[in-house]
Amino acid sequence: MSRSKWKGPTLFNEQTLTSYPSRHSEILPNFLGSTVYVYNGKNYKELKVTNDMLGHKFGEFSFTRAKFAFKKKKNKKKKK
């Protein structure tokens, strides 16, 4: 469920937002070019804010789950 537009973006005090914003805070134009750290549940991920990110939330760029990939099998040598 999204936040109503008339309420405006979710923000906290400016000191917290400059380095460690919450995942549900919206990215505003004053963050352009800055580097912030977003918590993904285990550690903080460094995030450089670009122009394409405006209007999105910080949590969209810090994934909480690792990508799954099947492990490659080793070729077994045949015995003679």
N, C-alpha and C positions, 0 to 999 in steps of 0.2 A: 504494500500500500504506500503510495507516495504522499509527500507533504503537499498541502494546499499552496497554490501560487500566491494567494493573498497574504499568507503568513510570512513569506519571504524565505530565504535560505536558512538552514540550520547552522548557526555559528556559536562559538564559545568565545571566551576572552582572547584578546589579540596575542597575549604572551604565549598561550598554549598553541595557537594556530601557526605561529611562525616556524616552529620546528617539529612539533608532534600533533598534527590535527587528528581528529577522530575520523573513523571510516565513513560516517554518515554526513560529514560536513561537505557542503557544496564548494566547488572550485570557482573562485571569483577572479576577476581581472587583476586584482592587486597581488595575486600569487604568481603571475607570469614570470618565468625566468628563475624562480626560486627553487631551492631544493628542500624537500620536506621528507620526514620519515613517517611511514604509515605502518601501524602494527597489524600483522596478519595472524595473530594468535600464538605465534611462537617467537618471532623476533621482528625487529623493525626493518622495513625495506626502504631503501633510498629511492625517492621519486622526484624526477626533474619535471616541473610543470611547464607544458607547452600550450600553444594557442588552441590546439585541437581538443584539449581537455576541458575547456571552459564550459560550465553548466553541468558537468558530470560530478559524481561524488568520488572522494578519495578511495573508497573501498573497491571501486570498479577496477582499479589499477594495481591492487595488492591482493593477489589470489590467496585464499586460505587453504586450498588443497593442492597437493603436488600432482603434476600431470603423470598419468599412468602410461607405461610402455612395457611391452613384453620383453623379457630377457632373451637374448639370442643364445641358441644352443651351441655347444662346442661340438665339432665333428669328432666322432670316435674313430680311432684307427682300428682296422680289422686285423685280427690275429690270423696268421697262416699256419 
